[in-house]
Amino acid sequence: MAGSDYIRILKESLEKKVSVLSRIREKNEEQKDILTDQNSTPDELQQNLDEKGALIDEIVELDKGFEVVFQKVSEELEKNRSVYRSEILDMQRLIREITDLSSEIEGEEKENKLLAEQKFSYVRAQVTKVRKSQKAVSNYYHTMMKTNYEDPQFMDRKK
């Protein structure tokens, strides 16, 4: 395979990575909507996380492939830098775009983590409240039905 083919593959890999990172940003927005919606279900959140996980796996595979190809073509790029100038500039632009997207995703992840912690805290508080209410209702029911009622007892301590 010629050096120009490897460079084309590198460029396509970077373009694909930009596309996948953009889809991850979309999933982050969906996740934010799920976390802020009081009516959302845990299943919706889990589905979003699974889809994001698949995209992250795709990024990892793209990175591995990029590294393999880059190892094969790096010497060619160094030797003929002037020949591949425009391709190198395009790849540098794509790498900057990837870096920017990665930074934005990291910020969104931190924001979503805070939202998730708030939502889980709210859910825990609701569960505690429901348990207390159920206990109070149960105690009331037992009291009204006199199931917890024991007749007064007298113990004679004299011999």
Secondary structure, DSSP 8 states (H G I E B T S, - for coil): --HHHHHHHHHHHHHHHHHHHHHHHHHHHHHHHHHH-TT--HHHHHHHHHHHHHHHHHHHHHHHHHHHHHHHHHHHHHHTTTTTHHHHHHHHHHHHHHHHHHHHHHHHHHHHHHHHHHHHHHHHHHHHHHHHHHHHHHHHHHHHHTSS-----------
